[in-house]
Amino acid sequence: MGTLYAWLLYLYPPQFRRAFGEEMTLVFGEVNAAVGRDSLAERLAFVAREISGLLSGACTEQARALFGSNFASRRIAMITNLRFRFPIVGISFMTLTLGCVLFAIHDARQFAETFVGTTYDFKGHTYAYHADRISFFQTFGFAFGLTVVCAVVAWAVLHSLHRSGVHRLSEAQTWPQQ
């Protein structure tokens, strides 16, 4: 397996191989020796994982060598290093928020269904609630409009704070020089 790994290292650009090839071979040898005592399934999984990692790394490094260091995006680097774009706590809160929104939608539907067909009097006029009065497009338009208004207000506040010099407060020195 070590010989195959050494041959596959030639897929990397020469400058990368010179810089990291020896270290990669040593680490692979150590891990391969440790996995050698495991079951056949675990050894096959290790070999498959190492070969796929070596091939994807070689493709990324060849692209960097051909097109420059900015070619491989940070997202690709995050995926190959198995790092997440968001922290786990952020993902947890996003999932919790999605659950709360879905629960609120479910409760709102049940609440609206209790009023279908009912009537009420207001200032001498009789009104009836019809569930089909508000369409999806009206709801979407209202939500989209509200989102745009909130975004514009937030942008205006941030833009005005930037223009007023508030961003320079972090550079202000509040103690005398010694």
N, C-alpha and C positions, 0 to 999 in steps of 0.2 A: 504494500500500500504506500510506503514511503517513496518508492521509485515513481509510482504514478503521480503522487503529489508533486514530486520534484519536476517531473515532465510538464505537469499542468501549470507550474509556475512560469514556464516560458511563454504562456499566453499573456502575461503582464508586460508592460513596456520595460525596456532594459533599465532605465533609470530607477523605476520603482523596484525592480528585482534586485538591483544593487543595494538600494537603501533598506529594503525590508525582507528580502528573500531568505536570508540566513535565519533571521529571527522567526519568520513564519514557519520555516522547516523545523526549527528546534521546538517551537510550541506544539506543532502538529505531532512531532515524535513523542513528546511527553504525554500528550493527551491520548495518542494512539496506544501507547504502552499501558496507560491506566484503563482504557476501554477494552484492551485485550483480555482482561479477566471477566468481562461481562458476557451475557448470553449472545447468541448469534443474531437475534433480532435487534438488540441494542447496538451491536457492532455495525450491522447493515444500516441502521438509522444514522449512526455517526458518519459512516462513509458517504451516504447520500447527502447529509447535511453539509459535510465538508466540501464535497465536489460541487454542489450547487452554489455554495458560498464562494468558492474559488472561481467558478465560471462567471457569476454575477459581478464579483469584484474585478475580474479581469476585463469584462466588458466596460464597466464604469471607468476604470483607469485608462483603458485604450481611448475611450471617448474624451477623457480629460486631456490625454496626451495629444490627440488630434485637434480638438476644438478649443483647447484652453481650459483653465481651471474653473471657469464660471459655467461650463457646459452642464456638468452634473449638478442638478438642483439640490438645494438643502433638503427638500422633501425626500429625494431618493436616498440621500445620506442618512436621514432619519429612519427610513424603512430598513436599509441594510444594517444599521446599527441597532435595530429593534428598540428605538426610542419613540415615545409617543409625542404627537404634536401638542397635546394638552396634558397637563398633570392629571393624575388619576382622580384627585379631588374635584377638578373641574368637570371631568367626564361624569363623575357621580352626581354632581349637582345638576348637570344638563339632563341626565336621565331622570332624576327626581322631578325636575321641572316639567319635563315631557309627561311624566305620569300624572302630575297635578293638573296639567292642562287637559289631558284626556279625561280625567275624572270630572273636571268642571264641565266639559262639553257633554258628558253623559248625564250629569245631574241637570244641566240646563235643558236638555231634550226632555227628560222626564217631567221637569217643572212646566215646560211649555205644553206638553201633552195633557196636563191636568186642566188647562184652560180652554182647550179646543171645544167650540160649541157653546161656551158660556157667554152671557150678555151682562152688561152693567149699565146703569143709568148715571149720566153726568150732566147736570144743569138742564134737565128736561129732555135730553136726547138719549136714545138707547144705542149702545155700541156693542158689537160682537167681535170676539177674538177669532181670527182666522189664521191658521198656522201657515198658509201658503202666501200670506201678504208680503213677507220678507223673503226675497229670493237670495240665492247663493251669490249672484253678481252684486247685489246691493251690499250684502255683508262683506264680501271681498273688497269692494270699492271703498266702503267705510274704513275697514281695517287698513287697507293700503294707504288711503289718504291720511289717516291718523299717524301711521308710521312715517310717512313723508314729512308731515308737519313736525313730529317729534325730532326727526333727524335734522331738519333745517334749523330748529331751535337749538339743538345741541351743537350743531356746527357753528351757528352764530355766536353762541356763548364762548365756545373754545376759540374761535377766530378773534373775537374781541379781547379775550384774555391774553392771547398771544400778542396782539397789537398794543396792548396797554403796558407791556413790559413785565407782567406778572411772572413770566417764565424766567426772568433774570433774578428773582428772589433767591434762588438756590445759590447764586454766585455772590450774594451780599455777605459781607463780613461784619459780624456783630460784636466782635471783641477787638481790643486794641492789639496792634502788632507788638511782639516781644522780641 
